[in-house]
């Protein structure tokens, strides 16, 4: 199943930070699903929602008052993660679920990672972004392969995963550009 989906995986425009959502796209979901399928969806949506809260919090606390491209990209990534968080909150409520009460701990972890990396400097900020987004891409791939999603929710998850991949590329490019040039021997 995962191989077939990977071969036909749609391409998403990651330059769109917050895709438009229309009222008719909001639907009540899962009424005829088995309890096992619903439980897998509930756990996965809670996980995705909680991790997106952590990601947006990391970016929020990495922002400095210094003008520059890094701050612009961090603000852009934060806005994008806020959209992902909203995506999963909406999906939770469409299925009749609630966010996890434990999400406050992920907010706090995001705060620590954001402030800590900011204090350690530009390279730490970029490396933290690469690490967090790489974990997210892996998590998205696992959940896409193992959970029986409805088509609309699958498309949201795939788009959000593509965004995370875009963040990794951006942070890697900025890290490479910031690397000191080795002296010639």
C-alpha positions in Angstrom: 0.0 0.0 0.0 2.7 2.5 1.0 4.8 1.7 -2.2 1.8 2.3 -4.4 1.1 5.6 -2.7 4.7 6.7 -2.9 4.7 6.0 -6.7 1.6 8.2 -7.2 2.3 10.8 -4.4 1.0 14.1 -5.5 3.1 17.2 -5.6 2.2 20.2 -3.4 3.0 23.8 -3.8 5.0 24.5 -0.6 5.2 28.2 -1.4 1.5 28.4 -0.2 2.0 28.8 3.5 -1.6 28.7 4.6 -3.9 27.0 2.1 -7.5 28.3 1.8 -10.2 26.4 3.7 -13.8 26.9 2.6 -16.8 26.2 4.8 -18.0 23.3 2.6 -14.7 21.5 3.3 -15.5 21.1 7.0 -17.3 17.8 7.4 -18.3 15.5 10.3 -16.3 12.4 9.7 -16.0 8.8 10.8 -19.6 7.9 11.6 -19.4 4.5 9.9 -15.8 3.7 10.9 -14.9 0.7 13.0 -13.8 1.5 16.6 -10.3 0.3 15.8 -10.0 2.6 12.8 -11.3 5.6 14.8 -8.9 4.9 17.7 -5.9 4.8 15.3 -7.1 8.1 13.7 -7.7 9.7 17.2 -4.2 8.8 18.4 -2.6 9.9 15.2 -4.4 13.3 15.0 -3.6 14.0 18.6 0.1 13.2 18.0 0.2 15.4 14.9 -1.6 18.2 16.7 0.7 18.1 19.7 3.9 17.9 17.6 2.8 20.8 15.5 2.2 22.9 18.6 5.7 22.1 19.7 7.1 23.0 16.2 5.3 26.4 16.1 6.5 27.1 19.7 10.1 26.3 18.8 10.0 28.8 15.9 8.2 31.4 18.0 11.0 31.4 20.6 13.8 31.3 18.0 12.8 34.7 16.5 15.1 37.5 17.5 14.7 41.3 17.0 17.5 41.3 14.5 16.5 42.0 10.9 17.5 39.4 8.4 16.6 36.5 6.2 16.8 34.0 9.0 14.2 35.7 11.0 12.0 36.1 7.9 12.2 32.4 7.2 11.6 31.5 10.9 8.4 33.7 10.9 7.3 32.0 7.6 7.9 28.6 9.1 6.1 29.5 12.3 3.1 30.7 10.3 3.2 27.4 8.3 3.3 25.3 11.5 0.4 27.3 13.0 -1.6 26.3 9.9 -0.6 22.7 10.4 -1.7 22.9 14.0 -5.1 24.3 12.9 -5.4 21.6 10.3 -5.1 18.9 12.9 -7.3 20.6 15.4 -10.1 20.9 12.8 -9.6 17.2 11.9 -9.8 16.2 15.6 -13.1 18.1 16.0 -14.5 16.8 12.7 -14.1 13.3 14.1 -15.6 14.3 17.4 -12.3 14.1 19.3 -10.5 16.6 21.6 -6.8 17.6 21.7 -4.7 15.9 24.3 -4.5 17.5 27.7 -0.8 16.6 27.7 -0.1 19.1 24.9 1.1 21.7 27.5 4.2 19.6 28.0 5.0 19.8 24.3 4.5 23.5 24.3 7.0 23.7 27.2 9.5 21.4 25.3 9.1 23.7 22.3 9.8 26.7 24.4 13.0 25.1 25.8 14.2 24.0 22.3 13.4 27.4 20.8 15.0 29.5 23.5 17.9 27.1 23.9 18.8 27.0 20.2 18.4 30.8 19.9 20.8 31.3 22.8 23.3 29.0 21.1 23.2 31.0 17.9 22.3 30.7 14.2 23.9 27.3 13.6 22.0 25.8 16.5 18.7 27.4 15.3 19.2 25.8 11.9 20.3 22.4 13.2 17.3 22.3 15.6 15.0 23.1 12.6 16.6 20.3 10.5 16.3 17.8 13.4 12.7 18.6 14.3 11.5 18.7 10.7 13.3 15.5 9.9 11.6 13.8 12.8 8.2 15.2 11.6 8.7 13.9 8.0 9.5 10.4 9.4 6.4 10.6 11.7 4.2 11.7 8.8 5.4 8.9 6.6 4.8 6.3 9.3 1.3 7.6 10.0 0.4 7.8 6.3 1.6 4.2 5.8 -0.1 2.7 8.8 -3.4 4.5 9.4 -6.5 4.2 7.2 -7.2 7.9 6.5 -10.1 9.3 4.6 -9.0 11.0 1.3 -9.4 14.6 2.5 -7.4 14.0 5.7 -4.7 12.1 3.8 -4.3 15.1 1.4 -3.9 17.5 4.4 -1.3 15.2 6.0 0.6 14.9 2.7 0.6 18.6 2.1 1.8 19.3 5.6 4.6 16.6 5.2 5.7 18.3 1.9 5.9 21.6 3.8 8.1 20.0 6.5 10.4 18.7 3.7 10.6 22.2 2.3 11.6 23.5 5.7 14.4 20.9 5.9 15.7 22.0 2.5 15.6 25.7 3.5 17.4 25.1 6.8 20.1 22.9 5.2 20.7 25.5 2.4 21.1 28.2 5.0 23.3 26.1 7.2 25.6 25.3 4.2 25.7 29.0 3.2 26.6 29.9 6.8 29.4 27.3 7.0 32.9 28.7 7.1 34.9 28.3 3.9 37.9 26.0 4.6 41.3 27.6 4.1 43.4 26.4 1.2 46.5 24.4 2.1 
